[in-house]
């Protein structure tokens, strides 16, 4: 990698799409490794995205798979989990050093091929991928691009808080 080129990290939300749709979108962006950042890696509405099924689908598609939801997952907004400005706070039980270490692992994984952070929420503006992970990855010198349901990728833009 050119030292002047910033690492590019993608994010995507699966929603209720089947794995094959997400796989097609990831291939368009040359993704090599799928990093699952869901705190609870299962879905009753999208069975393709249960942790064990997802790992198998990813392997069959030739994609690397890692679950990092224990260190990079968001969690449902419950009482006491929102900051004063209405943003989701990171999970307080996750050690900050572990969180930063996991982000460093993502950046290192990206050296062998493009990485995508996968969560359930299709709209990145309503997901911890935008609220928590993207800003921290930018601090580490990465460019973060959110892949939308139409397969386009848009560079992360901080919320205007409007």
MDTraj code that builds the backbone (N, CA, C; nanometers):
import mdtraj as md
import numpy as np

residues = "UNK UNK UNK UNK UNK UNK UNK UNK UNK UNK UNK UNK UNK UNK UNK UNK UNK UNK UNK UNK UNK UNK UNK UNK UNK UNK UNK UNK UNK UNK UNK UNK UNK UNK UNK UNK UNK UNK UNK UNK UNK UNK UNK UNK UNK UNK UNK UNK UNK UNK UNK UNK UNK UNK UNK UNK UNK UNK UNK UNK UNK UNK UNK UNK UNK UNK UNK UNK UNK UNK UNK UNK UNK UNK UNK UNK UNK UNK UNK UNK UNK UNK UNK UNK UNK UNK UNK UNK UNK UNK UNK UNK UNK UNK UNK UNK UNK UNK UNK UNK UNK UNK UNK UNK UNK UNK UNK UNK UNK UNK UNK UNK UNK UNK UNK UNK UNK UNK UNK UNK UNK UNK UNK UNK UNK UNK UNK UNK UNK UNK UNK UNK UNK UNK UNK UNK UNK UNK UNK UNK UNK UNK UNK UNK UNK UNK UNK UNK UNK UNK UNK UNK UNK UNK UNK UNK UNK UNK UNK UNK UNK UNK".split()
xyz = np.array([
    [0.0845, -0.1190, 0.0000],
    [0.0000, 0.0000, 0.0000],
    [0.0880, 0.1239, 0.0000],
    [0.0518, 0.2211, -0.0768],
    [0.1201, 0.3489, -0.0822],
    [0.1061, 0.4167, 0.0536],
    [0.2179, 0.4575, 0.1169],
    [0.2091, 0.5183, 0.2498],
    [0.1260, 0.6460, 0.2527],
    [0.1073, 0.7101, 0.1370],
    [0.0281, 0.8321, 0.1327],
    [-0.1206, 0.8038, 0.1135],
    [-0.1545, 0.6778, 0.0857],
    [-0.2935, 0.6395, 0.0662],
    [-0.3514, 0.5966, 0.2002],
    [-0.4634, 0.6551, 0.2353],
    [-0.5288, 0.6181, 0.3602],
    [-0.5993, 0.4843, 0.3431],
    [-0.5968, 0.4006, 0.4463],
    [-0.6740, 0.2763, 0.4393],
    [-0.8219, 0.3090, 0.4210],
    [-0.8883, 0.2325, 0.3353],
    [-1.0310, 0.2517, 0.3087],
    [-1.1061, 0.1358, 0.3744],
    [-1.1956, 0.1684, 0.4657],
    [-1.2782, 0.0698, 0.5342],
    [-1.4230, 0.0937, 0.4922],
    [-1.4939, -0.0131, 0.4600],
    [-1.6347, -0.0042, 0.4232],
    [-1.7225, -0.0476, 0.5401],
    [-1.8483, -0.0033, 0.5377],
    [-1.9485, -0.0549, 0.6305],
    [-2.0722, -0.0899, 0.5480],
    [-2.1508, -0.1841, 0.5978],
    [-2.2753, -0.2217, 0.5319],
    [-2.3720, -0.2764, 0.6358],
    [-2.5001, -0.2572, 0.6102],
    [-2.6047, -0.3152, 0.6939],
    [-2.6841, -0.4149, 0.6121],
    [-2.7130, -0.5310, 0.6693],
    [-2.7803, -0.6351, 0.5911],
    [-2.9315, -0.6233, 0.5878],
    [-2.9935, -0.5595, 0.6874],
    [-3.1389, -0.5508, 0.6891],
    [-3.2005, -0.6890, 0.6756],
    [-3.3005, -0.7024, 0.5898],
    [-3.3641, -0.8316, 0.5654],
    [-3.3175, -0.8949, 0.4347],
    [-3.2106, -0.8435, 0.3768],
    [-3.1607, -0.8961, 0.2495],
    [-3.1015, -1.0354, 0.2692],
    [-3.1098, -1.1202, 0.1678],
    [-3.0410, -1.2493, 0.1762],
    [-2.8904, -1.2288, 0.1605],
    [-2.8137, -1.3257, 0.2060],
    [-2.6681, -1.3136, 0.1965],
    [-2.6230, -1.2900, 0.0524],
    [-2.6854, -1.3559, -0.0429],
    [-2.6421, -1.3428, -0.1826],
    [-2.6474, -1.1977, -0.2304],
    [-2.7451, -1.1214, -0.1842],
    [-2.7519, -0.9798, -0.2226],
    [-2.6361, -0.9020, -0.1623],
    [-2.6081, -0.9274, -0.0356],
    [-2.4972, -0.8579, 0.0303],
    [-2.3642, -0.9003, -0.0328],
    [-2.3506, -1.0292, -0.0622],
    [-2.2285, -1.0782, -0.1277],
    [-2.2060, -1.0056, -0.2608],
    [-2.3105, -0.9903, -0.3406],
    [-2.3001, -0.9212, -0.4697],
    [-2.2500, -0.7781, -0.4495],
    [-2.3063, -0.7113, -0.3514],
    [-2.2668, -0.5731, -0.3226],
    [-2.1213, -0.5666, -0.2767],
    [-2.0813, -0.6606, -0.1909],
    [-1.9429, -0.6614, -0.1417],
    [-1.8443, -0.6875, -0.2555],
    [-1.8816, -0.7739, -0.3472],
    [-1.7937, -0.8032, -0.4624],
    [-1.7742, -0.6786, -0.5489],
    [-1.8788, -0.5975, -0.5632],
    [-1.8669, -0.4740, -0.6410],
    [-1.7600, -0.3811, -0.5838],
    [-1.7380, -0.3912, -0.4524],
    [-1.6414, -0.3041, -0.3854],
    [-1.5111, -0.3756, -0.3526],
    [-1.4965, -0.4987, -0.4024],
    [-1.3712, -0.5723, -0.3842],
    [-1.3421, -0.6161, -0.2422],
    [-1.4441, -0.6304, -0.1607],
    [-1.4256, -0.6669, -0.0196],
    [-1.3658, -0.8065, -0.0075],
    [-1.2677, -0.8203, 0.0810],
    [-1.2024, -0.9487, 0.1061],
    [-1.2427, -1.0086, 0.2402],
    [-1.2709, -0.9232, 0.3399],
    [-1.3010, -0.9713, 0.4745],
    [-1.4235, -0.9008, 0.5302],
    [-1.5130, -0.9801, 0.5852],
    [-1.6348, -0.9306, 0.6478],
    [-1.6145, -0.9362, 0.7994],
    [-1.6234, -0.8204, 0.8638],
    [-1.6114, -0.8130, 1.0096],
    [-1.7494, -0.7821, 1.0651],
    [-1.8028, -0.8774, 1.1374],
    [-1.9363, -0.8688, 1.1958],
    [-1.9264, -0.7886, 1.3255],
    [-1.9894, -0.6708, 1.3295],
    [-1.9807, -0.5834, 1.4467],
    [-2.1127, -0.5780, 1.5238],
    [-2.1940, -0.6816, 1.5077],
    [-2.3197, -0.6883, 1.5825],
    [-2.2926, -0.7461, 1.7206],
    [-2.3432, -0.6813, 1.8231],
    [-2.3274, -0.7320, 1.9598],
    [-2.3918, -0.8691, 1.9743],
    [-2.5069, -0.8857, 1.9142],
    [-2.5801, -1.0122, 1.9170],
    [-2.5844, -1.0645, 1.7734],
    [-2.4948, -1.1571, 1.7381],
    [-2.4816, -1.1995, 1.5978],
    [-2.5847, -1.3037, 1.5541],
    [-2.7094, -1.2622, 1.5575],
    [-2.8166, -1.3484, 1.5093],
    [-2.9271, -1.2592, 1.4564],
    [-3.0177, -1.3192, 1.3810],
    [-3.1310, -1.2440, 1.3309],
    [-3.2479, -1.3384, 1.3114],
    [-3.3605, -1.3080, 1.3731],
    [-3.4770, -1.3939, 1.3514],
    [-3.5454, -1.3586, 1.2197],
    [-3.5181, -1.2399, 1.1654],
    [-3.5788, -1.1975, 1.0393],
    [-3.4903, -1.2259, 0.9184],
    [-3.3619, -1.2402, 0.9395],
    [-3.2675, -1.2661, 0.8301],
    [-3.1790, -1.3839, 0.8704],
    [-3.2301, -1.5076, 0.8544],
    [-3.1565, -1.6249, 0.9030],
    [-3.0187, -1.6431, 0.8395],
    [-2.9956, -1.5859, 0.7216],
    [-2.8628, -1.5949, 0.6594],
    [-2.7566, -1.5267, 0.7460],
    [-2.7993, -1.4416, 0.8372],
    [-2.7052, -1.3625, 0.9159],
    [-2.6923, -1.4084, 1.0606],
    [-2.7372, -1.5298, 1.0882],
    [-2.7015, -1.5907, 1.2164],
    [-2.5520, -1.6184, 1.2093],
    [-2.4824, -1.6013, 1.3196],
    [-2.3363, -1.6078, 1.3197],
    [-2.2822, -1.7314, 1.2483],
    [-2.3311, -1.8499, 1.2828],
    [-2.2771, -1.9720, 1.2226],
    [-2.3082, -1.9787, 1.0734],
    [-2.4294, -1.9418, 1.0345],
    [-2.4656, -1.9421, 0.8922],
    [-2.3824, -1.8397, 0.8159],
    [-2.3653, -1.7217, 0.8727],
    [-2.2895, -1.6160, 0.8061],
    [-2.1449, -1.6580, 0.7846],
    [-2.0855, -1.7217, 0.8848],
    [-1.9475, -1.7687, 0.8714],
    [-1.9367, -1.8692, 0.7569],
    [-2.0343, -1.9577, 0.7453],
    [-2.0336, -2.0575, 0.6373],
    [-2.0542, -1.9915, 0.5011],
    [-2.1500, -1.9010, 0.4912],
    [-2.1740, -1.8308, 0.3649],
    [-2.0507, -1.7515, 0.3218],
    [-1.9893, -1.6833, 0.4163],
    [-1.8705, -1.6032, 0.3838],
    [-1.7587, -1.6934, 0.3317],
    [-1.7352, -1.8048, 0.3994],
    [-1.6295, -1.8971, 0.3568],
    [-1.6586, -1.9511, 0.2166],
    [-1.7827, -1.9889, 0.1915],
    [-1.8204, -2.0419, 0.0594],
    [-1.8027, -1.9362, -0.0497],
    [-1.8164, -1.8089, -0.0127],
    [-1.8014, -1.6989, -0.1088],
    [-1.6556, -1.6542, -0.1221],
    [-1.5668, -1.7161, -0.0443],
    [-1.4261, -1.6789, -0.0499],
    [-1.3927, -1.5544, 0.0288],
    [-1.4796, -1.5198, 0.1222],
    [-1.4572, -1.4024, 0.2072],
    [-1.4062, -1.4465, 0.3442],
    [-1.3161, -1.3680, 0.3992],
    [-1.2785, -1.3902, 0.5380],
    [-1.3936, -1.3455, 0.6267],
    [-1.4041, -1.4035, 0.7454],
    [-1.5102, -1.3663, 0.8397],
    [-1.4520, -1.3569, 0.9792],
    [-1.4852, -1.2489, 1.0477],
    [-1.4492, -1.2309, 1.1886],
    [-1.5682, -1.1711, 1.2608],
    [-1.5977, -1.2242, 1.3789],
    [-1.6972, -1.1613, 1.4644],
    [-1.6222, -1.0783, 1.5674],
    [-1.6517, -0.9486, 1.5739],
    [-1.5885, -0.8582, 1.6704],
    [-1.6933, -0.7798, 1.7480],
    [-1.8158, -0.8316, 1.7497],
    [-1.9231, -0.7619, 1.8190],
    [-1.9036, -0.7494, 1.9677],
    [-1.8194, -0.8384, 2.0253],
    [-1.7921, -0.8277, 2.1683],
    [-1.7124, -0.7030, 2.2025],
    [-1.6360, -0.6516, 2.1050],
    [-1.5550, -0.5318, 2.1286],
    [-1.5984, -0.4115, 2.0452],
    [-1.6640, -0.4361, 1.9315],
    [-1.7023, -0.3256, 1.8421],
    [-1.8525, -0.3119, 1.8245],
    [-1.9296, -0.3942, 1.8937],
    [-2.0746, -0.3892, 1.8770],
    [-2.1371, -0.2703, 1.9464],
    [-2.2456, -0.2235, 1.8893],
    [-2.3279, -0.1224, 1.9555],
    [-2.4306, -0.1985, 2.0367],
    [-2.5161, -0.1311, 2.0985],
    [-2.6261, -0.2009, 2.1654],
    [-2.7485, -0.1139, 2.1598],
    [-2.8614, -0.1755, 2.1838],
    [-2.9884, -0.1043, 2.1756],
    [-2.9868, 0.0163, 2.2681],
    [-3.0455, 0.1237, 2.2225],
    [-3.0553, 0.2452, 2.3036],
    [-3.1586, 0.2232, 2.4131],
    [-3.1095, 0.2067, 2.5335],
    [-3.1958, 0.1913, 2.6505],
    [-3.1666, 0.3072, 2.7449],
    [-3.2398, 0.3118, 2.8495],
    [-3.2188, 0.4152, 2.9497],
    [-3.0723, 0.4180, 2.9930],
    [-3.0138, 0.5363, 2.9935],
    [-2.8767, 0.5511, 3.0390],
    [-2.7725, 0.5208, 2.9328],
    [-2.8126, 0.4883, 2.8109],
    [-2.7155, 0.4558, 2.7081],
    [-2.7072, 0.5624, 2.6004],
    [-2.7742, 0.6712, 2.6205],
    [-2.7681, 0.7800, 2.5238],
    [-2.6899, 0.8947, 2.5864],
    [-2.6085, 0.9590, 2.5043],
    [-2.5357, 1.0744, 2.5537],
    [-2.6317, 1.1931, 2.5622],
    [-2.5855, 1.3033, 2.6187],
    [-2.6693, 1.4212, 2.6360],
    [-2.7190, 1.4769, 2.5023],
    [-2.6399, 1.4558, 2.3945],
    [-2.6817, 1.5075, 2.2637],
    [-2.7634, 1.4060, 2.1836],
    [-2.8052, 1.2956, 2.2479],
    [-2.8927, 1.1996, 2.1824],
    [-2.8220, 1.0939, 2.1003],
    [-2.6900, 1.0893, 2.1064],
    [-2.6144, 0.9869, 2.0330],
    [-2.6012, 0.8618, 2.1198],
    [-2.5864, 0.7461, 2.0539],
    [-2.5672, 0.6218, 2.1267],
    [-2.4270, 0.6206, 2.1851],
    [-2.4159, 0.5915, 2.3136],
    [-2.2853, 0.5794, 2.3773],
    [-2.2306, 0.4394, 2.3518],
    [-2.0985, 0.4256, 2.3405],
    [-2.0408, 0.2926, 2.3278],
    [-2.0757, 0.2099, 2.4511],
    [-2.0725, 0.0802, 2.4358],
    [-2.1054, -0.0074, 2.5473],
    [-2.0068, 0.0163, 2.6614],
    [-2.0554, 0.0585, 2.7769],
    [-1.9644, 0.0912, 2.8858],
    [-1.8882, -0.0287, 2.9405],
    [-1.9402, -0.1511, 2.9194],
    [-1.8699, -0.2676, 2.9730],
    [-1.7510, -0.3101, 2.8884],
    [-1.7331, -0.2497, 2.7700],
    [-1.6187, -0.2820, 2.6856],
    [-1.5014, -0.1942, 2.7274],
    [-1.3907, -0.2576, 2.7576],
    [-1.2699, -0.1870, 2.7968],
    [-1.2217, -0.0995, 2.6805],
    [-1.1946, 0.0290, 2.7055],
    [-1.1503, 0.1173, 2.5963],
    [-1.0266, 0.0646, 2.5231],
    [-0.9341, 0.0035, 2.5944],
    [-0.8147, -0.0506, 2.5291],
    [-0.8523, -0.1656, 2.4358],
    [-0.9487, -0.2455, 2.4752],
    [-0.9958, -0.3558, 2.3911],
    [-1.0640, -0.3016, 2.2657],
    [-1.1432, -0.1950, 2.2811],
    [-1.2109, -0.1302, 2.1688],
    [-1.1079, -0.0772, 2.0690],
    [-1.0105, -0.0038, 2.1175],
    [-0.9070, 0.0531, 2.0307],
    [-0.8242, -0.0588, 1.9672],
    [-0.7964, -0.1640, 2.0439],
    [-0.7228, -0.2777, 1.9897],
    [-0.7979, -0.3455, 1.8766],
    [-0.9301, -0.3572, 1.8920],
    [-1.0123, -0.4177, 1.7869],
    [-1.0115, -0.3312, 1.6606],
    [-1.0174, -0.1992, 1.6777],
    [-1.0091, -0.1101, 1.5614],
    [-0.8743, -0.1263, 1.4915],
    [-0.7683, -0.1395, 1.5692],
    [-0.6355, -0.1611, 1.5108],
    [-0.6310, -0.2932, 1.4337],
    [-0.6996, -0.3957, 1.4848],
    [-0.7079, -0.5236, 1.4129],
    [-0.7783, -0.5060, 1.2789],
    [-0.8849, -0.4264, 1.2776],
    [-0.9576, -0.4001, 1.1526],
    [-0.8647, -0.3325, 1.0525],
    [-0.7898, -0.2337, 1.0969],
    [-0.6973, -0.1628, 1.0079],
    [-0.5908, -0.2603, 0.9565],
    [-0.5397, -0.3475, 1.0428],
    [-0.4394, -0.4458, 1.0003],
    [-0.4980, -0.5457, 0.9006],
    [-0.6213, -0.5902, 0.9241],
    [-0.6876, -0.6812, 0.8295],
    [-0.6996, -0.6173, 0.6921],
    [-0.7218, -0.4875, 0.6907],
    [-0.7405, -0.4148, 0.5656],
    [-0.6137, -0.4153, 0.4797],
    [-0.4982, -0.4414, 0.5404],
    [-0.3730, -0.4450, 0.4644],
    [-0.3691, -0.5630, 0.3671],
    [-0.4483, -0.6672, 0.3931],
    [-0.4503, -0.7839, 0.3047],
    [-0.5656, -0.7791, 0.2049],
    [-0.6497, -0.6793, 0.2152],
    [-0.7624, -0.6626, 0.1239],
    [-0.8725, -0.5861, 0.1924],
    [-0.9607, -0.5229, 0.1149],
    [-1.0649, -0.4387, 0.1724],
    [-1.1536, -0.5113, 0.2746],
    [-1.1839, -0.4397, 0.3817],
    [-1.2653, -0.4903, 0.4915],
    [-1.3985, -0.4162, 0.4936],
    [-1.5042, -0.4888, 0.5283],
    [-1.6342, -0.4270, 0.5506],
    [-1.6793, -0.4601, 0.6923],
    [-1.7302, -0.3596, 0.7617],
    [-1.7922, -0.3787, 0.8929],
    [-1.9406, -0.4002, 0.8693],
    [-1.9916, -0.5144, 0.9130],
    [-2.1309, -0.5497, 0.8880],
    [-2.2130, -0.5394, 1.0147],
    [-2.3297, -0.4769, 1.0021],
    [-2.4277, -0.4695, 1.1101],
    [-2.5650, -0.4959, 1.0481],
    [-2.6677, -0.4960, 1.1290],
    [-2.8018, -0.5240, 1.0785],
    [-2.8692, -0.4012, 1.0181],
    [-2.8474, -0.2843, 1.0736],
    [-2.9168, -0.1619, 1.0312],
    [-2.8710, -0.1190, 0.8920],
    [-2.9634, -0.1128, 0.7972],
    [-2.9282, -0.0762, 0.6591],
    [-2.8841, 0.0701, 0.6477],
    [-2.9468, 0.1582, 0.7237],
    [-2.9166, 0.3014, 0.7154],
    [-2.8016, 0.3349, 0.8096],
    [-2.6842, 0.3670, 0.7572],
    [-2.5707, 0.3930, 0.8462],
    [-2.5919, 0.5112, 0.9398],
    [-2.6786, 0.6046, 0.9028],
    [-2.7025, 0.7203, 0.9893],
    [-2.7727, 0.6819, 1.1198],
    [-2.8327, 0.5633, 1.1227],
    [-2.9022, 0.5170, 1.2425],
    [-2.8283, 0.4016, 1.3092],
    [-2.7018, 0.3889, 1.2815],
    [-2.6251, 0.2738, 1.3295],
    [-2.4963, 0.3192, 1.3966],
    [-2.4478, 0.2360, 1.4862],
    [-2.3225, 0.2666, 1.5543],
    [-2.2032, 0.2665, 1.4584],
    [-2.2222, 0.2121, 1.3367],
    [-2.1134, 0.2188, 1.2378],
    [-2.0779, 0.3643, 1.2089],
    [-2.1799, 0.4511, 1.2001],
    [-2.1567, 0.5937, 1.1749],
    [-2.1305, 0.6719, 1.3025],
    [-2.2048, 0.6373, 1.4050],
    [-2.2023, 0.7164, 1.5282],
    [-2.0760, 0.6922, 1.6094],
    [-2.0298, 0.5673, 1.6134],
    [-1.9166, 0.5311, 1.6994],
    [-1.7943, 0.4875, 1.6189],
    [-1.8119, 0.3917, 1.5282],
    [-1.6965, 0.3287, 1.4639],
    [-1.6288, 0.4172, 1.3595],
    [-1.7042, 0.4758, 1.2693],
    [-1.6433, 0.5566, 1.1626],
    [-1.5580, 0.6714, 1.2170],
    [-1.6080, 0.7499, 1.3130],
    [-1.5234, 0.8587, 1.3639],
    [-1.3919, 0.8086, 1.4255],
    [-1.3985, 0.6959, 1.4944],
    [-1.2766, 0.6417, 1.5556],
    [-1.1792, 0.5902, 1.4496],
    [-1.2324, 0.5283, 1.3447],
    [-1.1452, 0.4822, 1.2358],
    [-1.0815, 0.6005, 1.1630],
    [-1.1549, 0.7102, 1.1503],
    [-1.0974, 0.8302, 1.0886],
    [-0.9844, 0.8860, 1.1743],
    [-1.0001, 0.8805, 1.3040],
    [-0.8923, 0.9251, 1.3939],
    [-0.7671, 0.8413, 1.3705],
    [-0.7863, 0.7132, 1.3382],
    [-0.6738, 0.6235, 1.3105],
    [-0.6184, 0.6413, 1.1686],
    [-0.6726, 0.7375, 1.0933],
    [-0.6211, 0.7680, 0.9610],
    [-0.6889, 0.6958, 0.8459],
    [-0.8044, 0.6368, 0.8698],
    [-0.8766, 0.5648, 0.7648],
    [-0.9798, 0.6535, 0.6967],
    [-1.0153, 0.6155, 0.5742],
    [-1.1314, 0.6707, 0.5064],
    [-1.2414, 0.5665, 0.5221],
    [-1.3587, 0.6097, 0.5638],
    [-1.4700, 0.5169, 0.5859],
    [-1.5781, 0.5468, 0.4827],
    [-1.6233, 0.4403, 0.4169],
    [-1.7286, 0.4501, 0.3170],
    [-1.8432, 0.3582, 0.3563],
    [-1.9634, 0.4134, 0.3602],
    [-2.0826, 0.3364, 0.3934],
    [-2.1470, 0.2894, 0.2629],
    [-2.1648, 0.1574, 0.2518],
    [-2.2308, 0.1004, 0.1350],
    [-2.3803, 0.1003, 0.1621],
    [-2.4547, 0.1623, 0.0728],
    [-2.5996, 0.1758, 0.0877],
    [-2.6711, 0.0609, 0.0165],
    [-2.8003, 0.0426, 0.0421],
    [-2.8747, -0.0679, -0.0206],
    [-2.8695, -0.0694, -0.1734],
    [-2.8496, 0.0469, -0.2356],
    [-2.8417, 0.0500, -0.3827],
    [-2.7007, 0.0171, -0.4338],
    [-2.6127, -0.0245, -0.3432],
    [-2.4750, -0.0666, -0.3718],
    [-2.3770, 0.0494, -0.3895],
    [-2.4225, 0.1732, -0.3813],
    [-2.3292, 0.2854, -0.3877],
    [-2.2595, 0.2990, -0.2527],
    [-2.1393, 0.3541, -0.2556],
    [-2.0634, 0.3764, -0.1329],
    [-2.0409, 0.5263, -0.1172],
    [-2.0730, 0.5768, 0.0001],
    [-2.0590, 0.7195, 0.0276],
    [-1.9635, 0.7397, 0.1441],
    [-1.8743, 0.8351, 0.1260],
    [-1.7780, 0.8639, 0.2322],
    [-1.8512, 0.9104, 0.3574],
    [-1.8033, 0.8646, 0.4711],
    [-1.8636, 0.9012, 0.5983],
    [-1.8609, 1.0525, 0.6163],
    [-1.9724, 1.1057, 0.6593],
    [-1.9849, 1.2478, 0.6909],
    [-2.0341, 1.2571, 0.8344],
    [-1.9649, 1.3336, 0.9172],
    [-2.0131, 1.3494, 1.0550],
    [-2.1550, 1.4070, 1.0568],
    [-2.2297, 1.3658, 1.1542],
    [-2.3660, 1.4166, 1.1699],
    [-2.3608, 1.5653, 1.2019],
    [-2.4547, 1.6368, 1.1445],
    [-2.4638, 1.7816, 1.1740],
    [-2.5429, 1.8055, 1.3001],
    [-2.6013, 1.7007, 1.3545],
    [-2.6774, 1.7140, 1.4776],
    [-2.8077, 1.7900, 1.4580],
    [-2.8566, 1.7909, 1.3356],
    [-2.9805, 1.8643, 1.3061],
    [-3.0991, 1.7713, 1.3196],
])
top = md.Topology()
chain = top.add_chain()
for i, resn in enumerate(residues, 1):
    res = top.add_residue(resn, chain, resSeq=i)
    for name in ("N", "CA", "C"):
        top.add_atom(name, md.element.get_by_symbol(name[0]), res)
traj = md.Trajectory(xyz[None], top)
